[in-house]
Amino acid sequence: MKTFSNLFSESWVTFKKFIRPILIGAVVFGTVMGVAQMSLERNTTLEINKTLGVFGLDAQRMQELQRRVALGDEQAVQEFTDAMKNVQEKKDQLGEEVFARMMVQSTLSTFAGMTWFAPLMLVISIFSFLFFLLLAVTGVQDPVVLIKQTAVRFFPFLGLSLWVMVRSFIWIPLIGIIIAIIVGPRLALAPVIMLTEKKGVFESASLSYTRSQGYWGKIIGNSFLAGLLVAIVLIVAGIILSIGGPTIGTLLKSIFNMMGVAFNVIFIFKLSQAVMARA
């Protein structure tokens, strides 16, 4: 089987070859994710400010006080202590029952604002993964065509993703995480099998488990190394892009992260091909 160096090199060559559709996909999916993240943060901040406002506190002022306290500012320590005393006094005035009800309402409001976020992230994550995988499998570089193909295959691929998660993690409450660690990598070939061989959800997962026999270490080892290298690059890039400010920086980091996803998907495709060629 090919070495990690060969797989990584081939993935990089393919990544550069498809850089235009990758960049377009990263901008589209990354922007959606970035906007969603900023919207969630804004809604959460509003709820926090609403709760703190009852106690005469301001979130930005409290953050600033915490920053000054961390720097050893004695005046900030005193101001922070006074603010906490005011909170306790207000709590005593309201009574434990009213205070508890307020905290529950605030928590529920914050949670309600997050209910749309997780499903949206799941859809975008799976859609973008499928988009980049189709690019690697088919070689089609027209983003519009790729998006159409992704939309057509989305629900079967969603079913496969959910089934792989169930098969990998359903064991955790019963046996523990060891089985999930053993089973998960064995199903890594399933997405490629579904797209290249036109198999169904259950057959793709089953074939992946069969064909990956004896290659668990290769799959998890190569995937871990590739993911680690990409993560290091993304962390460094994130630090640099943060200079752009909270809004622009968040969008740029989200777009750059999506390019990291594209590379990982291409690497998984190359790894799957190598394993199946020797299966």
C-alpha positions as CSV (number, residue, x, y, z in Angstrom):
1,M,0.0,0.0,0.0
2,K,1.1,3.6,-0.6
3,T,3.0,5.4,2.1
4,F,1.6,8.4,3.9
5,S,4.0,10.6,2.0
6,N,2.7,9.4,-1.3
7,L,-0.9,9.8,-0.3
8,F,-0.4,13.3,1.0
9,S,1.6,14.3,-2.1
10,E,-1.1,13.0,-4.4
11,S,-3.8,14.7,-2.4
12,W,-1.9,18.0,-2.6
13,V,-1.5,17.7,-6.4
14,T,-5.3,17.0,-6.7
15,F,-6.1,19.9,-4.4
16,K,-4.1,22.3,-6.5
17,K,-5.6,20.9,-9.7
18,F,-9.1,21.6,-8.4
19,I,-8.3,24.8,-6.6
20,R,-10.9,26.9,-8.4
21,P,-14.0,24.8,-7.5
22,I,-12.5,24.2,-4.1
23,L,-12.2,27.9,-3.5
24,I,-15.7,28.6,-4.8
25,G,-17.1,25.9,-2.6
26,A,-15.1,27.1,0.4
27,V,-16.4,30.6,0.0
28,V,-20.0,29.5,-0.3
29,F,-20.1,27.0,2.5
30,G,-17.6,28.8,4.7
31,T,-19.6,32.0,4.4
32,V,-22.8,30.3,5.4
33,M,-21.1,28.7,8.4
34,G,-19.4,31.9,9.4
35,V,-22.6,33.9,9.2
36,A,-24.5,31.3,11.2
37,Q,-21.8,31.3,13.9
38,M,-21.8,35.1,14.2
39,S,-25.6,35.0,14.4
40,L,-25.5,32.4,17.1
41,E,-22.9,34.4,19.1
42,R,-24.9,37.6,18.7
43,N,-28.2,36.0,19.9
44,T,-26.3,34.4,22.8
45,T,-24.8,37.7,23.8
46,L,-28.1,39.4,23.7
47,E,-29.6,36.8,26.0
48,I,-26.7,37.1,28.4
49,N,-26.9,40.9,28.4
50,K,-30.6,40.7,29.0
51,T,-30.0,38.5,32.1
52,L,-27.1,40.6,33.4
53,G,-29.1,43.8,32.8
54,V,-31.6,42.7,35.5
55,F,-28.6,42.9,38.0
56,G,-27.4,46.2,36.6
57,L,-24.4,44.5,34.9
58,D,-23.0,44.9,31.4
59,A,-21.3,42.0,29.7
60,Q,-18.6,44.0,28.0
61,R,-17.8,45.8,31.3
62,M,-17.6,42.4,33.1
63,Q,-15.3,41.0,30.4
64,E,-13.1,44.1,30.6
65,L,-12.9,43.7,34.4
66,Q,-12.0,40.1,34.1
67,R,-9.2,41.0,31.7
68,R,-7.9,43.7,34.0
69,V,-8.1,41.3,37.0
70,A,-6.1,38.7,35.1
71,L,-3.4,41.4,34.5
72,G,-3.3,42.1,38.3
73,D,-5.2,45.4,38.4
74,E,-6.2,45.8,42.0
75,Q,-8.8,48.5,41.2
76,A,-10.4,46.0,38.8
77,V,-10.5,43.4,41.6
78,Q,-12.3,45.8,43.8
79,E,-14.8,46.8,41.1
80,F,-15.4,43.2,40.3
81,T,-16.0,42.3,44.0
82,D,-18.5,45.3,44.3
83,A,-20.3,44.1,41.2
84,M,-20.7,40.6,42.7
85,K,-22.0,42.1,45.9
86,N,-24.6,44.0,44.0
87,V,-25.7,40.7,42.2
88,Q,-26.0,39.0,45.6
89,E,-28.1,41.8,47.0
90,K,-30.3,41.8,43.9
91,K,-30.7,38.0,44.2
92,D,-31.7,38.4,47.9
93,Q,-34.3,41.0,46.9
94,L,-35.8,38.8,44.3
95,G,-35.8,35.7,46.4
96,E,-34.5,32.2,45.5
97,E,-37.7,31.1,43.7
98,V,-37.9,34.2,41.4
99,F,-34.1,34.0,40.8
100,A,-34.2,30.3,39.9
101,R,-37.2,31.0,37.5
102,M,-35.2,33.8,35.8
103,M,-32.2,31.5,35.3
104,V,-34.3,28.8,33.9
105,Q,-36.0,31.2,31.5
106,S,-32.7,32.6,30.4
107,T,-31.2,29.2,29.8
108,L,-34.3,28.1,27.8
109,S,-34.2,31.2,25.7
110,T,-30.5,30.7,25.0
111,F,-31.1,27.1,24.1
112,A,-34.1,28.0,21.9
113,G,-31.8,30.3,19.9
114,M,-29.4,27.4,19.4
115,T,-31.9,24.8,18.1
116,W,-31.5,25.9,14.5
117,F,-27.7,25.9,14.7
118,A,-26.9,22.2,15.1
119,P,-29.2,21.0,12.2
120,L,-27.8,23.7,9.9
121,M,-24.2,22.8,10.8
122,L,-25.0,19.1,10.1
123,V,-26.5,19.8,6.7
124,I,-23.7,22.2,5.6
125,S,-21.1,19.8,6.9
126,I,-22.5,16.8,5.0
127,F,-23.3,18.9,1.9
128,S,-19.8,20.3,1.7
129,F,-18.2,16.9,2.3
130,L,-20.2,15.4,-0.5
131,F,-19.5,18.4,-2.8
132,F,-15.7,18.0,-2.4
133,L,-15.9,14.2,-2.6
134,L,-17.8,14.4,-5.8
135,L,-15.2,16.7,-7.1
136,A,-12.5,14.2,-6.3
137,V,-14.5,11.2,-7.7
138,T,-15.8,12.7,-10.9
139,G,-13.3,15.4,-11.7
140,V,-16.1,17.8,-12.7
141,Q,-14.9,21.3,-12.0
142,D,-18.0,23.3,-12.8
143,P,-19.3,24.4,-9.3
144,V,-22.9,24.7,-10.5
145,V,-22.9,21.1,-11.9
146,L,-21.3,19.9,-8.7
147,I,-23.9,21.6,-6.5
148,K,-26.7,20.0,-8.6
149,Q,-25.1,16.6,-8.3
150,T,-24.6,17.1,-4.6
151,A,-28.2,18.1,-4.1
152,V,-29.4,15.0,-6.0
153,R,-27.2,12.6,-3.9
154,F,-27.6,14.5,-0.6
155,F,-30.4,12.5,1.1
156,P,-28.9,9.0,0.3
157,F,-25.5,10.4,1.5
158,L,-27.2,11.8,4.6
159,G,-28.6,8.4,5.3
160,L,-25.2,6.8,4.9
161,S,-23.6,9.4,7.3
162,L,-26.2,8.8,9.9
163,W,-26.0,5.0,9.6
164,V,-22.2,5.1,9.9
165,M,-22.5,7.2,13.0
166,V,-25.0,4.8,14.5
167,R,-22.9,1.8,13.7
168,S,-19.8,3.4,15.1
169,F,-21.2,5.0,18.3
170,I,-24.2,2.9,19.3
171,W,-21.9,0.7,21.2
172,I,-20.6,3.4,23.6
173,P,-23.5,3.2,26.1
174,L,-23.4,-0.6,26.1
175,I,-19.7,-1.5,25.9
176,G,-17.7,1.7,25.8
177,I,-15.7,3.7,23.3
178,I,-13.3,0.9,22.3
179,I,-15.8,-0.7,19.9
180,A,-16.5,2.7,18.3
181,I,-12.7,3.3,17.8
182,I,-12.5,-0.2,16.2
183,V,-15.6,0.1,14.0
184,G,-15.4,3.7,12.9
185,P,-12.3,3.6,10.7
186,R,-13.5,0.4,9.1
187,L,-16.5,2.4,7.7
188,A,-14.3,5.2,6.2
189,L,-14.5,3.7,2.7
190,A,-18.3,3.8,2.6
191,P,-18.8,7.3,1.1
192,V,-16.4,6.4,-1.8
193,I,-18.0,3.1,-2.4
194,M,-21.5,4.7,-2.5
195,L,-20.4,7.2,-5.2
196,T,-18.0,5.1,-7.3
197,E,-20.0,1.8,-7.2
198,K,-23.5,3.2,-6.9
199,K,-24.3,1.1,-3.8
200,G,-27.0,1.7,-1.3
201,V,-26.6,2.9,2.3
202,F,-26.3,-0.5,4.1
203,E,-24.4,-2.2,1.3
204,S,-21.8,0.6,1.2
205,A,-21.2,0.4,4.9
206,S,-21.0,-3.4,4.8
207,L,-18.6,-3.4,1.9
208,S,-16.4,-0.8,3.6
209,Y,-16.2,-3.0,6.7
210,T,-15.3,-6.0,4.6
211,R,-12.7,-4.4,2.4
212,S,-11.0,-2.5,5.2
213,Q,-10.2,-5.7,7.1
214,G,-6.5,-5.7,8.0
215,Y,-6.2,-2.0,7.2
216,W,-7.5,-0.5,10.4
217,G,-4.1,0.8,11.5
218,K,-3.3,2.2,8.1
219,I,-6.7,4.0,7.9
220,I,-6.6,5.5,11.4
221,G,-2.9,6.3,11.3
222,N,-2.9,8.0,7.9
223,S,-6.1,9.9,8.6
224,F,-4.8,11.1,12.0
225,L,-1.5,12.4,10.5
226,A,-3.3,14.2,7.6
227,G,-5.8,15.7,10.0
228,L,-3.1,16.8,12.4
229,L,-1.1,18.5,9.7
230,V,-4.1,20.3,8.3
231,A,-5.2,21.3,11.8
232,I,-1.8,22.9,12.5
233,V,-2.0,24.9,9.3
234,L,-5.6,26.0,10.2
235,I,-4.6,27.0,13.7
236,V,-1.7,29.2,12.4
237,A,-3.9,30.6,9.7
238,G,-6.7,31.3,12.3
239,I,-4.3,33.3,14.4
240,I,-3.2,35.4,11.4
241,L,-6.7,35.9,10.1
242,S,-7.9,37.1,13.5
243,I,-6.1,40.3,12.8
244,G,-9.0,41.1,10.4
245,G,-11.4,41.8,13.3
246,P,-14.3,39.8,14.7
247,T,-16.5,39.9,11.6
248,I,-14.0,39.6,8.7
249,G,-11.7,37.4,10.7
250,T,-14.6,34.9,11.5
251,L,-15.6,34.7,7.9
252,L,-12.1,34.3,6.6
253,K,-11.3,31.6,9.2
254,S,-14.5,29.8,8.3
255,I,-13.6,29.9,4.6
256,F,-10.1,28.7,5.3
257,N,-11.4,25.9,7.5
258,M,-13.6,24.7,4.6
259,M,-10.5,24.5,2.4
260,G,-9.0,22.3,5.1
261,V,-12.1,20.1,4.9
262,A,-11.7,19.9,1.1
263,F,-8.1,18.7,1.5
264,N,-9.1,16.1,4.1
265,V,-11.9,14.8,1.9
266,I,-9.5,14.4,-1.1
267,F,-7.0,12.6,1.2
268,I,-9.8,10.2,2.4
269,F,-10.6,9.5,-1.3
270,K,-7.0,8.8,-2.1
271,L,-6.7,6.6,1.0
272,S,-9.9,4.7,0.2
273,Q,-8.7,4.0,-3.3
274,A,-5.3,2.7,-2.0
275,V,-7.0,0.4,0.5
276,M,-9.5,-1.0,-2.0
277,A,-6.9,-1.5,-4.6
278,R,-5.1,-3.9,-2.1
279,A,-8.3,-5.4,-0.7
